[in-house]
Amino acid sequence: MEIRAVFHKKLKEIQDSILEMGQMVTEAITRSVEALKNRDTAAARQIIADDQKVNHKRFEIEEKCIELIATQQPAASDLRTIITVLNIIIELERIGDYAVGLARIVLLIADEPLLKPLIDIPRMAEKTIDMLHRSLDAFIKRDAEAAWKIAAEDDEVDHLYDQVFRELLTYMIEDPRTISRATRLMWAAHNLERSADRVTNICERVVFTVTGKMEEIGASKY
Protein backbone atom coordinates (compact mmCIF):
# COMPACT_ATOMS: atom_id res chain seq x y z
CA MET A 1 0.00 0.00 0.00
CA GLU A 2 1.43 3.39 -0.95
CA ILE A 3 2.34 5.93 1.74
CA ARG A 4 -0.61 8.27 1.14
CA ALA A 5 -3.09 5.39 1.25
CA VAL A 6 -1.60 4.20 4.54
CA PHE A 7 -1.78 7.72 5.97
CA HIS A 8 -5.44 8.19 5.07
CA LYS A 9 -6.34 4.75 6.41
CA LYS A 10 -4.72 5.53 9.76
CA LEU A 11 -6.26 9.01 9.83
CA LYS A 12 -9.69 7.47 9.22
CA GLU A 13 -9.11 5.18 12.21
CA ILE A 14 -8.21 8.19 14.35
CA GLN A 15 -11.30 10.09 13.24
CA ASP A 16 -13.46 7.09 14.09
CA SER A 17 -11.87 7.06 17.55
CA ILE A 18 -12.73 10.75 17.99
CA LEU A 19 -16.37 9.98 17.23
CA GLU A 20 -16.27 7.18 19.80
CA MET A 21 -14.82 9.53 22.38
CA GLY A 22 -17.45 12.14 21.52
CA GLN A 23 -20.17 9.57 22.09
CA MET A 24 -18.69 8.62 25.45
CA VAL A 25 -18.69 12.26 26.52
CA THR A 26 -22.25 12.99 25.37
CA GLU A 27 -23.48 9.91 27.21
CA ALA A 28 -21.72 11.16 30.34
CA ILE A 29 -23.51 14.52 30.08
CA THR A 30 -26.88 12.86 29.55
CA ARG A 31 -26.39 10.46 32.45
CA SER A 32 -25.16 13.19 34.79
CA VAL A 33 -28.21 15.38 34.16
CA GLU A 34 -30.50 12.36 34.68
CA ALA A 35 -28.66 11.60 37.91
CA LEU A 36 -29.21 15.20 39.00
CA LYS A 37 -32.92 15.03 38.22
CA ASN A 38 -33.31 11.84 40.25
CA ARG A 39 -30.64 12.54 42.89
CA ASP A 40 -29.22 9.17 41.87
CA THR A 41 -25.97 8.89 43.79
CA ALA A 42 -25.20 5.38 42.52
CA ALA A 43 -25.38 6.61 38.91
CA ALA A 44 -23.24 9.62 39.85
CA ARG A 45 -20.52 7.38 41.27
CA GLN A 46 -20.56 5.27 38.10
CA ILE A 47 -20.18 8.37 35.92
CA ILE A 48 -17.15 9.41 37.96
CA ALA A 49 -15.63 5.95 37.64
CA ASP A 50 -16.32 5.77 33.89
CA ASP A 51 -14.37 8.98 33.30
CA GLN A 52 -11.21 6.86 33.29
CA LYS A 53 -12.42 5.34 30.02
CA VAL A 54 -12.64 8.82 28.48
CA ASN A 55 -9.13 9.63 29.68
CA HIS A 56 -7.81 6.34 28.31
CA LYS A 57 -9.40 7.04 24.93
CA ARG A 58 -7.67 10.42 24.80
CA PHE A 59 -4.25 8.86 25.49
CA GLU A 60 -4.92 6.15 22.90
CA ILE A 61 -5.70 8.76 20.22
CA GLU A 62 -2.65 10.84 21.20
CA GLU A 63 -0.40 7.82 20.74
CA LYS A 64 -1.87 7.14 17.30
CA CYS A 65 -1.27 10.77 16.28
CA ILE A 66 2.34 10.69 17.45
CA GLU A 67 2.91 7.46 15.55
CA LEU A 68 1.34 8.97 12.43
CA ILE A 69 3.61 12.00 12.56
CA ALA A 70 6.69 9.85 13.18
CA THR A 71 6.06 7.29 10.45
CA GLN A 72 4.10 9.02 7.68
CA GLN A 73 5.82 12.41 7.23
CA PRO A 74 2.55 14.35 6.87
CA ALA A 75 2.32 17.35 4.56
CA ALA A 76 1.40 20.78 5.98
CA SER A 77 -2.36 20.33 5.54
CA ASP A 78 -2.19 16.83 7.03
CA LEU A 79 -0.23 18.15 9.98
CA ARG A 80 -2.95 20.74 10.61
CA THR A 81 -5.48 17.92 10.76
CA ILE A 82 -3.39 15.99 13.29
CA ILE A 83 -2.89 19.12 15.42
CA THR A 84 -6.64 19.67 15.34
CA VAL A 85 -7.23 16.09 16.46
CA LEU A 86 -4.90 16.60 19.42
CA ASN A 87 -6.79 19.76 20.40
CA ILE A 88 -10.24 18.22 19.92
CA ILE A 89 -9.51 15.33 22.26
CA ILE A 90 -8.35 17.76 24.94
CA GLU A 91 -11.65 19.62 24.62
CA LEU A 92 -13.59 16.36 24.76
CA GLU A 93 -11.75 15.29 27.88
CA ARG A 94 -12.57 18.63 29.52
CA ILE A 95 -16.25 18.23 28.65
CA GLY A 96 -16.08 14.80 30.25
CA ASP A 97 -14.62 16.46 33.34
CA TYR A 98 -17.61 18.81 33.46
CA ALA A 99 -19.93 15.80 33.38
CA VAL A 100 -17.96 14.41 36.33
CA GLY A 101 -18.41 17.78 38.04
CA LEU A 102 -22.17 17.42 37.62
CA ALA A 103 -21.99 13.93 39.11
CA ARG A 104 -20.09 15.27 42.12
CA ILE A 105 -22.82 17.85 42.64
CA VAL A 106 -25.32 14.97 42.74
CA LEU A 107 -23.28 13.43 45.56
CA LEU A 108 -23.36 16.74 47.44
CA ILE A 109 -27.12 17.02 47.05
CA ALA A 110 -27.76 13.33 47.83
CA ASP A 111 -31.37 12.86 49.03
CA GLU A 112 -31.95 16.57 49.54
CA PRO A 113 -34.94 17.79 47.48
CA LEU A 114 -34.08 20.05 44.57
CA LEU A 115 -34.81 23.71 45.07
CA LYS A 116 -36.84 23.87 41.85
CA PRO A 117 -37.86 21.61 38.98
CA LEU A 118 -35.09 21.23 36.41
CA ILE A 119 -36.21 22.86 33.16
CA ASP A 120 -33.45 25.02 31.72
CA ILE A 121 -30.55 22.82 32.87
CA PRO A 122 -31.73 19.81 30.80
CA ARG A 123 -32.26 22.19 27.88
CA MET A 124 -28.69 23.39 28.24
CA ALA A 125 -27.52 19.77 28.18
CA GLU A 126 -29.57 18.93 25.09
CA LYS A 127 -28.29 21.95 23.20
CA THR A 128 -24.69 21.30 24.19
CA ILE A 129 -24.91 17.66 23.09
CA ASP A 130 -26.48 18.68 19.77
CA MET A 131 -23.73 21.23 19.16
CA LEU A 132 -21.05 18.70 20.07
CA HIS A 133 -22.33 16.03 17.69
CA ARG A 134 -22.57 18.54 14.85
CA SER A 135 -19.13 20.05 15.54
CA LEU A 136 -17.51 16.62 15.25
CA ASP A 137 -19.46 15.99 12.06
CA ALA A 138 -18.19 19.34 10.73
CA PHE A 139 -14.65 18.19 11.47
CA ILE A 140 -15.11 14.89 9.64
CA LYS A 141 -16.63 16.71 6.66
CA ARG A 142 -14.15 19.62 6.87
CA ASP A 143 -17.11 22.02 6.89
CA ALA A 144 -15.86 25.39 8.13
CA GLU A 145 -19.15 27.17 7.45
CA ALA A 146 -21.05 24.70 9.62
CA ALA A 147 -18.46 25.21 12.36
CA TRP A 148 -19.02 28.98 12.32
CA LYS A 149 -22.77 28.52 12.66
CA ILE A 150 -22.52 25.96 15.45
CA ALA A 151 -20.22 28.23 17.45
CA ALA A 152 -22.75 31.06 17.12
CA GLU A 153 -25.36 28.86 18.79
CA ASP A 154 -23.37 29.02 22.02
CA ASP A 155 -25.37 32.20 22.70
CA GLU A 156 -28.45 30.01 23.22
CA VAL A 157 -26.71 28.08 25.99
CA ASP A 158 -25.47 31.33 27.53
CA HIS A 159 -29.03 32.68 27.50
CA LEU A 160 -30.33 29.60 29.29
CA TYR A 161 -27.54 29.90 31.84
CA ASP A 162 -28.47 33.53 32.48
CA GLN A 163 -32.07 32.46 33.07
CA VAL A 164 -31.01 29.81 35.57
CA PHE A 165 -28.68 32.26 37.32
CA ARG A 166 -31.32 34.99 37.64
CA GLU A 167 -33.98 32.59 38.88
CA LEU A 168 -31.73 31.01 41.49
CA LEU A 169 -30.48 34.41 42.61
CA THR A 170 -34.10 35.41 43.23
CA TYR A 171 -34.56 32.36 45.45
CA MET A 172 -31.47 33.28 47.47
CA ILE A 173 -32.52 36.89 47.93
CA GLU A 174 -36.04 35.96 49.01
CA ASP A 175 -34.90 33.21 51.39
CA PRO A 176 -31.24 33.01 52.44
CA ARG A 177 -31.86 29.46 53.67
CA THR A 178 -31.92 28.35 50.03
CA ILE A 179 -28.41 29.61 49.28
CA SER A 180 -26.70 26.22 49.57
CA ARG A 181 -29.18 24.40 47.33
CA ALA A 182 -29.31 27.26 44.82
CA THR A 183 -25.51 27.45 44.63
CA ARG A 184 -25.25 23.76 43.75
CA LEU A 185 -27.67 24.15 40.86
CA MET A 186 -25.71 27.19 39.70
CA TRP A 187 -22.58 25.03 39.62
CA ALA A 188 -24.42 22.44 37.55
CA ALA A 189 -25.57 25.06 35.05
CA HIS A 190 -22.09 26.56 34.92
CA ASN A 191 -20.57 23.19 34.03
CA LEU A 192 -22.91 22.91 31.06
CA GLU A 193 -22.23 26.50 29.99
CA ARG A 194 -18.51 25.78 30.02
CA SER A 195 -19.07 22.54 28.09
CA ALA A 196 -20.71 24.53 25.30
CA ASP A 197 -17.72 26.90 25.33
CA ARG A 198 -15.48 23.88 24.74
CA VAL A 199 -17.60 22.97 21.71
CA THR A 200 -16.91 26.46 20.37
CA ASN A 201 -13.19 25.72 20.75
CA ILE A 202 -13.67 22.57 18.67
CA CYS A 203 -15.38 24.65 16.00
CA GLU A 204 -12.41 27.02 15.92
CA ARG A 205 -10.14 24.06 15.28
CA VAL A 206 -12.37 22.85 12.45
CA VAL A 207 -11.99 26.25 10.79
CA PHE A 208 -8.22 26.06 11.34
CA THR A 209 -8.10 22.64 9.67
CA VAL A 210 -9.92 23.92 6.59
CA THR A 211 -8.45 27.42 6.23
CA GLY A 212 -5.12 27.27 8.05
CA LYS A 213 -6.19 30.33 10.08
CA MET A 214 -6.67 30.25 13.84
CA GLU A 215 -9.56 32.58 14.61
CA GLU A 216 -11.80 33.27 17.58
CA ILE A 217 -15.30 32.66 16.32
CA GLY A 218 -18.76 33.31 17.66
CA ALA A 219 -22.10 34.95 17.06
CA SER A 220 -20.72 38.02 15.30
CA LYS A 221 -20.44 36.14 11.99
CA TYR A 222 -24.08 35.05 11.83
C-alpha positions as CSV (number, residue, x, y, z in Angstrom):
1,M,0.0,0.0,0.0
2,E,1.4,3.4,-0.9
3,I,2.3,5.9,1.7
4,R,-0.6,8.3,1.1
5,A,-3.1,5.4,1.3
6,V,-1.6,4.2,4.5
7,F,-1.8,7.7,6.0
8,H,-5.4,8.2,5.1
9,K,-6.3,4.8,6.4
10,K,-4.7,5.5,9.8
11,L,-6.3,9.0,9.8
12,K,-9.7,7.5,9.2
13,E,-9.1,5.2,12.2
14,I,-8.2,8.2,14.4
15,Q,-11.3,10.1,13.2
16,D,-13.5,7.1,14.1
17,S,-11.9,7.1,17.5
18,I,-12.7,10.7,18.0
19,L,-16.4,10.0,17.2
20,E,-16.3,7.2,19.8
21,M,-14.8,9.5,22.4
22,G,-17.4,12.1,21.5
23,Q,-20.2,9.6,22.1
24,M,-18.7,8.6,25.5
25,V,-18.7,12.3,26.5
26,T,-22.2,13.0,25.4
27,E,-23.5,9.9,27.2
28,A,-21.7,11.2,30.3
29,I,-23.5,14.5,30.1
30,T,-26.9,12.9,29.5
31,R,-26.4,10.5,32.4
32,S,-25.2,13.2,34.8
33,V,-28.2,15.4,34.2
34,E,-30.5,12.4,34.7
35,A,-28.7,11.6,37.9
36,L,-29.2,15.2,39.0
37,K,-32.9,15.0,38.2
38,N,-33.3,11.8,40.2
39,R,-30.6,12.5,42.9
40,D,-29.2,9.2,41.9
41,T,-26.0,8.9,43.8
42,A,-25.2,5.4,42.5
43,A,-25.4,6.6,38.9
44,A,-23.2,9.6,39.9
45,R,-20.5,7.4,41.3
46,Q,-20.6,5.3,38.1
47,I,-20.2,8.4,35.9
48,I,-17.2,9.4,38.0
49,A,-15.6,5.9,37.6
50,D,-16.3,5.8,33.9
51,D,-14.4,9.0,33.3
52,Q,-11.2,6.9,33.3
53,K,-12.4,5.3,30.0
54,V,-12.6,8.8,28.5
55,N,-9.1,9.6,29.7
56,H,-7.8,6.3,28.3
57,K,-9.4,7.0,24.9
58,R,-7.7,10.4,24.8
59,F,-4.2,8.9,25.5
60,E,-4.9,6.2,22.9
61,I,-5.7,8.8,20.2
62,E,-2.6,10.8,21.2
63,E,-0.4,7.8,20.7
64,K,-1.9,7.1,17.3
65,C,-1.3,10.8,16.3
66,I,2.3,10.7,17.5
67,E,2.9,7.5,15.5
68,L,1.3,9.0,12.4
69,I,3.6,12.0,12.6
70,A,6.7,9.8,13.2
71,T,6.1,7.3,10.5
72,Q,4.1,9.0,7.7
73,Q,5.8,12.4,7.2
74,P,2.5,14.4,6.9
75,A,2.3,17.3,4.6
76,A,1.4,20.8,6.0
77,S,-2.4,20.3,5.5
78,D,-2.2,16.8,7.0
79,L,-0.2,18.1,10.0
80,R,-3.0,20.7,10.6
81,T,-5.5,17.9,10.8
82,I,-3.4,16.0,13.3
83,I,-2.9,19.1,15.4
84,T,-6.6,19.7,15.3
85,V,-7.2,16.1,16.5
86,L,-4.9,16.6,19.4
87,N,-6.8,19.8,20.4
88,I,-10.2,18.2,19.9
89,I,-9.5,15.3,22.3
90,I,-8.3,17.8,24.9
91,E,-11.7,19.6,24.6
92,L,-13.6,16.4,24.8
93,E,-11.7,15.3,27.9
94,R,-12.6,18.6,29.5
95,I,-16.2,18.2,28.6
96,G,-16.1,14.8,30.3
97,D,-14.6,16.5,33.3
98,Y,-17.6,18.8,33.5
99,A,-19.9,15.8,33.4
100,V,-18.0,14.4,36.3
101,G,-18.4,17.8,38.0
102,L,-22.2,17.4,37.6
103,A,-22.0,13.9,39.1
104,R,-20.1,15.3,42.1
105,I,-22.8,17.8,42.6
106,V,-25.3,15.0,42.7
107,L,-23.3,13.4,45.6
108,L,-23.4,16.7,47.4
109,I,-27.1,17.0,47.1
110,A,-27.8,13.3,47.8
111,D,-31.4,12.9,49.0
112,E,-31.9,16.6,49.5
113,P,-34.9,17.8,47.5
114,L,-34.1,20.0,44.6
115,L,-34.8,23.7,45.1
116,K,-36.8,23.9,41.9
117,P,-37.9,21.6,39.0
118,L,-35.1,21.2,36.4
119,I,-36.2,22.9,33.2
120,D,-33.5,25.0,31.7
121,I,-30.5,22.8,32.9
122,P,-31.7,19.8,30.8
123,R,-32.3,22.2,27.9
124,M,-28.7,23.4,28.2
125,A,-27.5,19.8,28.2
126,E,-29.6,18.9,25.1
127,K,-28.3,21.9,23.2
128,T,-24.7,21.3,24.2
129,I,-24.9,17.7,23.1
130,D,-26.5,18.7,19.8
131,M,-23.7,21.2,19.2
132,L,-21.0,18.7,20.1
133,H,-22.3,16.0,17.7
134,R,-22.6,18.5,14.8
135,S,-19.1,20.0,15.5
136,L,-17.5,16.6,15.2
137,D,-19.5,16.0,12.1
138,A,-18.2,19.3,10.7
139,F,-14.7,18.2,11.5
140,I,-15.1,14.9,9.6
141,K,-16.6,16.7,6.7
142,R,-14.1,19.6,6.9
143,D,-17.1,22.0,6.9
144,A,-15.9,25.4,8.1
145,E,-19.2,27.2,7.4
146,A,-21.1,24.7,9.6
147,A,-18.5,25.2,12.4
148,W,-19.0,29.0,12.3
149,K,-22.8,28.5,12.7
150,I,-22.5,26.0,15.5
151,A,-20.2,28.2,17.4
152,A,-22.7,31.1,17.1
153,E,-25.4,28.9,18.8
154,D,-23.4,29.0,22.0
155,D,-25.4,32.2,22.7
156,E,-28.5,30.0,23.2
157,V,-26.7,28.1,26.0
158,D,-25.5,31.3,27.5
159,H,-29.0,32.7,27.5
160,L,-30.3,29.6,29.3
161,Y,-27.5,29.9,31.8
162,D,-28.5,33.5,32.5
163,Q,-32.1,32.5,33.1
164,V,-31.0,29.8,35.6
165,F,-28.7,32.3,37.3
166,R,-31.3,35.0,37.6
167,E,-34.0,32.6,38.9
168,L,-31.7,31.0,41.5
169,L,-30.5,34.4,42.6
170,T,-34.1,35.4,43.2
171,Y,-34.6,32.4,45.4
172,M,-31.5,33.3,47.5
173,I,-32.5,36.9,47.9
174,E,-36.0,36.0,49.0
175,D,-34.9,33.2,51.4
176,P,-31.2,33.0,52.4
177,R,-31.9,29.5,53.7
178,T,-31.9,28.3,50.0
179,I,-28.4,29.6,49.3
180,S,-26.7,26.2,49.6
181,R,-29.2,24.4,47.3
182,A,-29.3,27.3,44.8
183,T,-25.5,27.4,44.6
184,R,-25.2,23.8,43.7
185,L,-27.7,24.1,40.9
186,M,-25.7,27.2,39.7
187,W,-22.6,25.0,39.6
188,A,-24.4,22.4,37.6
189,A,-25.6,25.1,35.0
190,H,-22.1,26.6,34.9
191,N,-20.6,23.2,34.0
192,L,-22.9,22.9,31.1
193,E,-22.2,26.5,30.0
194,R,-18.5,25.8,30.0
195,S,-19.1,22.5,28.1
196,A,-20.7,24.5,25.3
197,D,-17.7,26.9,25.3
198,R,-15.5,23.9,24.7
199,V,-17.6,23.0,21.7
200,T,-16.9,26.5,20.4
201,N,-13.2,25.7,20.7
202,I,-13.7,22.6,18.7
203,C,-15.4,24.6,16.0
204,E,-12.4,27.0,15.9
205,R,-10.1,24.1,15.3
206,V,-12.4,22.9,12.5
207,V,-12.0,26.2,10.8
208,F,-8.2,26.1,11.3
209,T,-8.1,22.6,9.7
210,V,-9.9,23.9,6.6
211,T,-8.4,27.4,6.2
212,G,-5.1,27.3,8.0
213,K,-6.2,30.3,10.1
214,M,-6.7,30.2,13.8
215,E,-9.6,32.6,14.6
216,E,-11.8,33.3,17.6
217,I,-15.3,32.7,16.3
218,G,-18.8,33.3,17.7
219,A,-22.1,34.9,17.1
220,S,-20.7,38.0,15.3
221,K,-20.4,36.1,12.0
222,Y,-24.1,35.1,11.8
